[in-house]
Amino acid sequence: MNYKITNNEPEYLKASNIVFAVVGVKLLTYVFNAITQPIGIFASIISVVSVAITLGIWGGLAFILRNRIDWSRYVLAVLAGLSVISAIISLFSIIEFPVVVILGLIATGLTVWAALIVLKKELNRV
């Protein structure tokens, strides 16, 4: 595979910083969710593993964006699309968990913003 490293483009650095902010918002969401909804020990172990994997994926993507790997912008675009779908679905539970849903919407907005930053040149060609 061709892992093309792009030129020194500041868009990747900005997007990487935004994705690191998404990691922080997601961590805050998980902590708030754990405080407000106590669960059993087995479920909490699974939850911690799930959170670690999720934050690892997002942190890895931020690191890859910071290194300006060309294909990372497409991965970010796919994750932004999935985040939008997830945000739409989560709106149905805004009555029960308003803070968690609002934090999720903030994370989705940041993700879409980062994707638009790195795909700006592609979108201008259309």
N, C-alpha and C positions, 0 to 999 in steps of 0.2 A: 504494500500500500504506500501511497505517496503522502507522507505527512509534511505538507508544505508549511513552512514557517513564514508568516507574512512579514512585511516591512515593519518598521517602528511606527505603528499606528496607535494613537492615544485612545481610540475607541475601545480597544481590547482592555486597556488598563481601567478605563471608566466602568466598563461592563463587569470586569472582575471585582472591582470595589463594590458595585451594586449587588453582585451575587453573594459576596461576603456579608453584606447587610441582610440579604435574604436568609442566609444561614443564621444570623443573629435573631431575626424575627421568628424564624421557625423554632429555634431553641426556646425563645421566650414563650411561644405558643405551647410547646410541649410541656414546659415547666408549669405554666398557668393551668393547663389541662390536667396535669398530674395533681396539682394542689386542690383543684375544685372537684375532681372526680376520683375519689379513692377506689382502688381496685385490689384484687387479690395478689398474692406474691407471684404466682405463676404468670398471670397476665402482666404483671409489672416487669418481669424478666423479659417477656416477649416484647413488651412496649419499649424497653430500654434498647434491646437489640435492633428493633425497627427504627428507632430514633437515630441510633448510631449509624446504621446503614444509610438512612436518608440524608443525614447531615454530612456523612462521608461522600456521598455522591455529589451533593451540592458544593461542598468544599473542594472536592477534586475538580469539578467543572470550573470553579473560580480559579484554581491554580492553573489549569490548562488554558483558560482564557488569558491569564496573566502572561503565560509563555507564548501567546499569540499563535496557537496552533489553528490552522485554517478551518478544519472541520468542526471545531468547538462551537462556532456560531450556529451551525445547523442543529447541533444537539441542544443548544440553548433555546432555539426557536421551537423545537419539538416539546421541550419541557415547559416552555411558556404556554403553548397551546394546551397541554395537559393541565397546567395550572388554571387556565381560564375555565376549562370544563369542570374541574374540581371546585372552583369558586362558585360557579353557577349552581352546582349540586348542593354546596354547603349553605347557600342562601335559604334553603328550606328549613335549616335548623337554627336560624338566627334568633328565634324566640327563646329557645332553650339555652343556647351558648353564645350570647352576643359578642363577648370579648374575643373568644376563640375565632369566631367567624370574621370579625373585623381585622384581627391580626392576620388571618389567612388572606383576606382581601388586600391587605397592605403588601404581603409577600408576593401575591399575584401581580399587583401593580408594579412592584419593583422588578419582577422577572420579565414582564412585558416590556418595561422601559429598557432594561439591559439588552433584550433581544432586538429592540428597535435601534438601539445605538450601534450594535455590531452589524446589523443588516441594512443600515442606512444607504450604503452605496448600492447594494443590490436592489433596494426599493426605488432608488432614483433612476435606475436604468429602465424600469418598467414604464 
